[in-house]
């Protein structure tokens, strides 16, 4: 009887409530990329910008990755900060908009973030679109969640004042656990890559189709349009969880837009297709002043060579 009780006690100690071994932990992959890409529809390079973005998606993607493609334009009515008791419906009505228009301009509150549009929180920012302007969102998409995360073995507690045999056993166990974990992570990554491949194909095909059909927009004041688009992009990013990246593919040669202090906190800023070195230096300084987590400025040649690597890092 005592032996049976000892076996049962060992089983309770060795396993968690869910049946997982107590010396194991669930693998935590890096946060998924959350990418807002701003393209300039007023230039003749819009198809090239969309093809470049397709190359980024084609080069790599991860489960849960989100992509929002925005057309640079100056017509954004404003931003509203949610107060207690607000709903998207009440905000829409108070600003002369329909609920559908509010939802379309704020994908961060819906399926893109795994949320329900009916649930918003005090302090969140809501974009108020301009009814007379073109819809700035050219594409909103999210990759599938991917396979279940693997369970990894934790290192055992290192023995205190071990004998040579105990130290050798400890080292052997650590090496065996590492080999097991490496194999499980590699298998998960391979399965995750297979899971997101259909999404990559779908997104790149959509971008290629838009590159062939989207018409050049009406010219606007570049600085004003870029400033408004950055505000819209940042508002979207702030409502999404992951590695937030703001990519500006066109319109940056005029120099940086007005960036408020701390407005880019926690956001990686990537400026592509910059032909003017002075503008590139100004963007670097402005991004750092705005608190960006990182600032990468790529000229036209480097955009072709390194854009996918910089964004997917």
Order of alpha helices (4+ residues) and beta strands (2+ residues): alpha-beta-beta-alpha-beta-beta-alpha-alpha-beta-beta-beta-alpha-alpha-beta-beta-alpha-beta-alpha
